[in-house]
Amino acid sequence: MTVKVIKGDARNWRPYRFPPRLNSQPQDDWGRDPGAMQQAIADGFQDGIEKGYQQGLLQGQEAGQREGFDQGQAEGLRLGREEGRAQGRQLFEEASAPLEHASAQVRSFLGELELKRRQELLELVKKVSQQVIRCELTLNPTQLLTLAEEALAAMPGEQGEVRILLNPEECARIKDLVPERAAAWRLVPDDKLALGECRVITAQAEADIGCQQRLDACVETLSEHLQLVEG
C-alpha cells in the first residue's frame, strides 16, 4: 500500500502502516467444508447439553441431599422424642412401682381395718341387743304371749288346737304373773328353747316368734347396710 507523505507546519509526517488483517483461513475452511461446520455446531450443542445435564444433576443432588437431610432430621427428632417419652415412662413406672406396691398395701390394710371395725360394731350391737331383750323379758315375760297372739292373728287356715312352746323357766314365770291369760292358752315348756324363744303351733301351721330370729333378721339388715355381706 502506498502512503503519501504530507508536509506542513515545517514538520515532517511519518507514514502509518496498518496492521495486517486476521487470517481468514478458518472461515475459508468452514466455507470449503460445510459438513465440518455442521459437525462442530452439533458437537458444541451436545457439549452444552452434557454440561447442562451435569450441572442440573449436581444441583438436583444437592437439593435432594438438603431435602433428605431436613426430612431425616425431622424424623430423627420425632423418633427421638417418642423414644425419650417411652424411656421416661418406663423409668417412672420402675421408680413408682415400690410406691404403688406400698400404696396398695396401705389401701388393703385400711380396707381390712374398716371391715374389722364394722364387724366389731355389728357384734357390739348384737350383744347389747341381746342384753336388752333378756332384761326386758325378765321384767315382763308376758310380752311373749302378746307376740303369740299377734302371730296367731296373721297365721292362715283354721287354728284348731293351739300350742305355745316356751322355755320352761319363762313358762313358769308367765303362769305365776298372769295366770288368767296363761289359762287361755296351752303353754308347753320345751327344754330345747332358750330364754326369749317361742314357737306357735296350730293344726295347719307353725311360726317361730322367738327373739333370736327377730334379732338375727335385724343384724342381717344392719350387716347389709354396713356392706359386710357378699353380694
Order of alpha helices (4+ residues) and beta strands (2+ residues): beta-beta-alpha-alpha-alpha-beta-alpha-alpha-beta-beta-beta-alpha
